[in-house]
Amino acid sequence: MARKYFGTDGIRGATNRHPMTAAMAMKVGMAAGAHFRRGDHRHRVVIGKDTRLSGYMLENAMVAGFTSVGMDVVLVGPMPTPAIGMLTQSMRADLGVMISASHNPYVDNGIKLFGPDGYKLSDADELAIEALIDGELALAASSEIGRARRVEDARGRYIHAAKMTFPDDLTLDGLKIVVDCANGAAYQVAPSALWELGAQVIAIGVEPNGKNINDRVGSTAPEVMCETVVTTGAHLGIALDGDADRLIIADETGTVVDGDQLMAVIAEGWGRAGRLSRDGLVATVMSNLGLERHLASKGLELIRTRVGDRYVLEAMRGQGHNIGGEQSGHIILSDYATTGDGLIAALQVLAELVRAGAPASDVLHRFEPVPQLLKNVRFSEGKPLDDPRVQDVIAKAEEELNGTGRLVIRPSGTEPVIRVMAEGDDRAQVERVVDTICDAVREAAG
């Protein structure tokens, strides 16, 4: 059954436009609160947010929604998305909420929900909440209205939890690290955790003003981070996105290292230490073919899923893997977190770097990626991929790449674009295939 409001990662959109309005946020709070009211105990929800201007509006609306159905609210302020999963579980809450649009610009916002186990909600839970949003919701009796309070030590709790994932026998002493927090949720916790572990920290993207989140900083715009690494003589740079569930690294030369390389680094290190729960990892269809070939050469398997961390995590839990993620840097290490955690992933990479005692450029580039090209085609309405002409072009492209490459074409789950990706050993062929398909999609989309 298709979902009406929830996409691949919660509810997301431009603020003050449906569905990302204060009225809808209050309804989501009411519906989610009603859905998770089970038993006769005092029910509790943890609410965090990133640094967007609209976070205040949506936070207050959700507090009104939750308290109106009898749920108590714990507010923790700007915190990484994975911290909300951790706090929901550790504080024995019935529900967790992260108000964030991740790597999107500040004009967007979103609502991500976590169950009492700290994991993002299942499709079944999201469908049940959607049904309640569109239905009549019973309000709590006057005497049962919930209370709201702020917890001031949430940042310290998360910093401590993140530091505990770093090996006891190692420190970051002597490492100069640039950390780019995207003017987002980790602007306080990430630099603090790295400094407390011994690093010399050069922090950028740590001056949020409500409108500069992800603005020419962060994992989706790592250029400033890369330049800062080179100009300051740092050993490497770490870039997070707006809600800090993604990680991109730059080596000491300013060269970007993506999620595929980082997953390989962590998987090989954990494999040597006997820490892999299965011989391999889980990634999406967008991960580079070079990663798959590299892992195979190490006796490790790559399990591919649909795009979206929820599908990666579903496969990890279903098949017993403890490493998974996406090329974009959304890396899930289930030994430590219930969702992608950029800071914790960075600490695992840093542990491998410290153990190796070699430059990041030697340690972090594990394989040569095959040529890969991704282009987006924006459309206003309709379903361009259903057009017979587009399907014919795609079929011919798949036949041409058979045995030498891969083709992945999908509509975005967060915006009206068709993503066209091809990869293979012949760069010219890859570029031609992608351009041909994009032209066909544009024509079909009018």
N, C-alpha and C positions, 0 to 999 in steps of 0.2 A: 504493500500500500504506500502510495506517494505521500511524503510529508509536506505540509502546507507552509509551515514557518521555519522549521529546522532544516539547515543545510548540512554540509559535510562536517561542520564544526560549530554547532550551536545555531543561534539566530543572529543574523548580521545584516547591516544595511546602513544607509545614510541616516544620520540622526535627524530627528524631527520630521522624518518621512516614514510612512508605514513600511515595515513593521517596527522600526526602531524609534518609537515614540515613548514618552513618559507613560501614556495611558496603556500602551501594550506592555511595557515593563512591569507596571503594577499588576496587570492581568496575568503575566507570566509568573510573578511572585505568588499571586493567589492560587493559580492552578498548580504550580509545582508544590507549593505548601500543602494544598489539599491532597495531592497525590501521595505525598510522603508522610502524611499524618497517619501513623500506624501505631496502635497501642495507646495507653493512657498516660505515658510519661510526658514531661514538658519537652516539646520538640524544638530543635535548634537548627539554624542555618548560618553558615559562615559566608560572608560576602566580601570579596576583594575586587580590586579594579586596577587598571593601568592609569596613565596620567592624562587621559583625554579630558578636554573641557566638559564634554557631555557626561563624564562619569558621575559628576555630582548629581545631575538631574536623574539619571537612570538609577543610581544607588538609592536616592531618597524615594523614588517611585517604588522600587522593589521592597524597601523597608515597609512602606505603607501596605503593599500587597501581602507580604508575609505576615506581618503583625495582625492584619485584618482577619486572617484565617487561624490565628492562634499560635503562630510560630514565633519563638524568640530569635533575635538576630544578633550575631556577633560581627562587628565591622572591623576589618583589619587594614583598610586603606590600600595604597598602592603596593601590590605584591605580585610576583610572578605567578602565572597560571599553575605551574606544578606545585607551588607553595599552597595554593588553595586545596588541591587534592590531598596534600599531606596534612594540612590543618583540619580539613573535614574529618579525616580518619582519626587523627590523634586527639581531637577535641570531642570525639564521639558525637559529632553532629549528624543530623538526619539528611542533610543536603548541603552542598557547596555551590557557590555562584562566583564566576569570574566575569566581570564586566570589561570586555576588551574586544577589539577587532584585530588583534594580533599585529600583523605587518602592514595593515591598511593605513591610509592617511587619517589624520585626526578627525575629519568630517564624518568618518564612519565609526560605528561602534557595534558591539555584539554582546550576547549573553551566552555563556557556557555553563552548563550544569553538571555537577558531580553528585553521585550517589553516596550513601553512607560509607561505602567501602573505599572512597577516594577515586573511583574510576568514573570517567565520563558516562553519561547515560546510554542505555541501549536504545535501539530503534523502537522497541515496544514501549519503553517509558516515555520517549519523546512523543510517540503517537497518542499515548494516554493523556499527556499534558496538553497536547494540541486540542484534543476533544474537550477537555475541561475549559480551555481558553475560550472556545466558541460556545460553551454552554452556560448554564446558570450555576454560580458558585455560592455555596452557603457560607455566610459570615459567622465568625465566632461570637459567642455571647459576650456581652459587655465586660463581664468579669474574667473572660478568658482571652482577651486581646493580648498579643505578644508584646514583649519589651525589646528594646534595642540598646546595645552598649558597645563601646569600642575597647579593643584589646591592644594595649600599647607594646607588648613584648613579642608580637607576631614576627617581626623582622628578625629578632634575635633567635627565635625558635627555628626559623628556616635556615639562617646562617649556620647555626650549630648542626642541623641535620645535613646540610650540604657538606660541611667540613668533615663530618664523620664518614663520608664516602671516600675520602682521600686516604691512601694507605698510611698507617701509623708510622712506618719506618722511613717515610719520605717527607721532605719539606720543599717549599718553593724558594728557599733561600738562594739568592744570587740571580734569580730570573727577573728580568725587566719585562713586564707584560702590559701591553695596551689593551684596555677593555672598553668597548663601545656599547653603551647600554641603550642606545636608540632614543634617548630622552624618554624612556619608558619605565615599565614596572620594576626593573631590577636596578634602577639608578643608585640605590643605596646599598642593596644587599650584595651585589656582585663584587664591586670594588672592595667592600669590607671583608668578604670571605677570602678573597685572594690575598689581601694584605695580612690578614690574620694567619694565613698559612706561610707567610714569609716573603711573598713577592714584593718587588718594587712596582707599584701600580701607577700607570698613567691613564687616567679615566677621561673619556670623552663621551658626549651624549648623556651627560648627567645633570643637565640644567633644564628640566621640563617646565614649560609654561602653559601647558594645556593645548597648544596648537603645533608644537614642533616634534611630536612623536613620529619616529620613522622618517623625518624630513632630512634627507641627504645624510643620514646616519643609520647605523644598525645593519643587520645581516642582509637586508635587501639593497643596501647602498653602502658597500664596504670600502669605497674609495678613500674616504678620509681616514679610516682606520689603517688601511694599507700604507698611505702616505705617512701617517704618524709613526708607524712601526719603523719605516726607513729613516725618517728624519731624526728620531730619538735614539736610534740604535737598539731598539728593543729586540728581545729574542723571538717574540711572536705577538700577534694581536688576536683578540677574541671579540667577535661581534655578535650581539644578541638582537632579537627583534623586540617589538613593542611590549609583548607580554612574556618575553624571555623563555619561550619554549623551543626556540630555534638557536642554532649555533653555526657560525661560519668563522673560520680561522684564517689568518694570514701568516705565512712563515716570515723569517727574518729578512727576506728579499722583497716582501710586500706582495708575494704571490698568493692568491686566494686558494684555500683548501676547502672543498665542499663536503657535504654530508656523506657522500659515498666513500671518499677517502677516509674520513674520520671514523665511519663505521668499520672500515677494514682495519684501521689502527687499533681500535678498541677490541674488535673480535680476535685479532691475532694475539694481542696481549693477554686477553682473558683465556684464550686457548692454551697458550704456553703455561699459564698459571692453573690450568684445570678448572677454570671458573665458568666455562660455557656449559649451559644446561643441555644444549644440543649442538651438534657439529655444524653450525651455520648461523644465519641471521635472516630476518624478515625485512624486505624492502618493497617498494611499490614498482609498478610497471615503468615508472619514470627513471629509475636508477640505471646508470650507465652499464652497457654490456661489458665494458672493461672490468667492472666490479665483479660481475658474475664469473667471468673467465679467471680473474685473479683468485677469488675464493676457491674455485674448483681446483686450481693449482696447489692450494694449501689443504686440500681435502675437506673443504667446507662448502656447504650448500647454501644457495640463495633461494629463498621462498619469496615469490612475488605476489602482491595484492593490488587491489584497486587503489587509486590515489586517495589519501586521507589517513590521518594517524589512527582513526577509529578502526580502520580495516587492518592496519599493521598490528595494532594491539590485539585485535580479535584473533588474528592468526598466531601471534605470539602465545597468547593464553591457551588457544586451542591445541597448539602443537608443542608447547613446552619450551619455546625459545626465550632467552632472557636479553637479547639484543635485537632491536629493530629500528627502522626509521626511514627517512626520506632524503633524497638528494639535497633538498632545500635546507637541511640541517636540523630537521625535527627528529631527534634521536631519543628513543625510549630505552631505558635501562631498567627493566622491571625488578631487578634486585633492590633498587633504590627509590623508584618513583612509579606512579600510576599513569603518567603521561610524559610527553617529551619535556626534558629539562635541560636548557642550554648550559646552565652553570655546572650542573653535575656531570654532563657529558664533557664539558671543557676540563673538569678536574681529572677525569679518566684519561683524556688525551695528554694532559700535563704529566700525569704519573708515568705514562709511557715515554714521554720526552725526557723526564728526569732519569729514568732507569737507563735509557739509551746513552745519555751523556753526549749527544750529538746535536748538530743544528736541526732546527725544525724542518728545513728544506730537505734534509736527508731522511728524517723519521716519518714525516707526514704524507709524503707522496708515494703511495704504495703501488700504484699501477698507472699505466698510460691509458687514459680514457679514449674510447673510439670516438670518431667525429659524431657529434650529436647536435641537432638543431631543433629548437622549439620556437614556434611562432603562434601568436594569438590573432584570431579574426573576430572582431566585435560585430554583433548583429543586434537588431532592434526587436525583432519578433520572429515567430515561427520556429521551425526545427530544420535548419539547413542540412543536417546530417541525414535526414530522411529523404532528401531529394535523390532520385534515381541517378542523375548525372554525377552527383558527388559520390554516391556509392560505387559507381562504375570506375571513377578515377581512383578511389581508394583501393578497390580490388586489383587494379592493374599495378598500383604501387606496391601492394603486398606481394604480388607475384614477382615483381622485379627485385625486391629485397630478400626474397626467400633464401635462407641459408647464409646470407652475408650481413644481415642487419635486422632491425625491428622497426615497427611503425605503431605509434600510439596516438589515437585521436579521440578526444573526449570533450564534452561541454564542461566548463568550469562549474563548480558547485557553489561559488560565491559571487560571480558576476556574469553578465551576458556575453561570454566569449567562447569560441571553440578553440581548444588548444591542439595544435598539430605538431607532433614530435616524431622525428625519424633519426635513426642512428645506424651506422654501418662503417665498414672499413674504407669505403670510397667517399671522400668528403663531397666531391662534385655531384655524385649521385644523390647523396643525402639532401643537398641543397636543392637540386632540381625536383626531387620528389616532394619536398615540403612546399616549395613555391607552387607547384602544379596543383596540389591539393588545396592550398590556401586560395588560389585563384578560383577554383571551382566552388569553394564554400562562399566566397564573396559574391560570386555571380548568383548563387542560389539564394543568398540572403538579401539580394537586391541592393 
